Amino acid sequence: MKGYIHVYTGNGKGKTTAAFGLALRAIGAGKKVYIGQFVKGLVYSEVKASRQFLPNITVEQYGIDCFIEKAPTQIDIDVARKGLEKVSKIISSAKYDVVILDEATIAIYFKLFSVEELIELLKKKPDETEIIITGRYAPTELIEIADLVSEMKEIKHYYTKGVEAREGIEC
């Protein structure tokens, strides 16, 4: 089966959730899934669940802490670049049917690595590997090479009323 490149982007909630939903569907069909999370270093509920209950999903994180409200440090950059190198090997190995690069577009936005580097990696993907890339601010170059692009658009969200992220729902 031919694998395609998906991009889930936009300012709305649900990009990572959609990618994890696809991962669940894939393992239900007997596929192996690799998820590389860029920028994120906290162990969110979906990571806990995957590690505890879903052995056909491998999750690795390439983030230290949430630096979104400050500039990334050299350590943030080094960890993301190490992740990109690891993901390149994962994709080339064809060991996984589905590879998710969660928040890769945020890593590009914060200049942890370039869109050109990501595109070079994508050009080397085996034909049968499905790749999903998530995050806000997807660059035009990435959108152009993708086979499927979905934009999550925020219409209304309760965080505007001061509701913090809730465990099991947003984190």
Beta strands, then each sheet from edge to edge (+ up, - down):
strand 1: 5-9
strand 2: 33-38
strand 3: 57-62
strand 4: 98-102
strand 5: 130-134
strand 6: 148-151
sheet 1: 3+ 2+ 4+ 5+ 1+ 6+
end
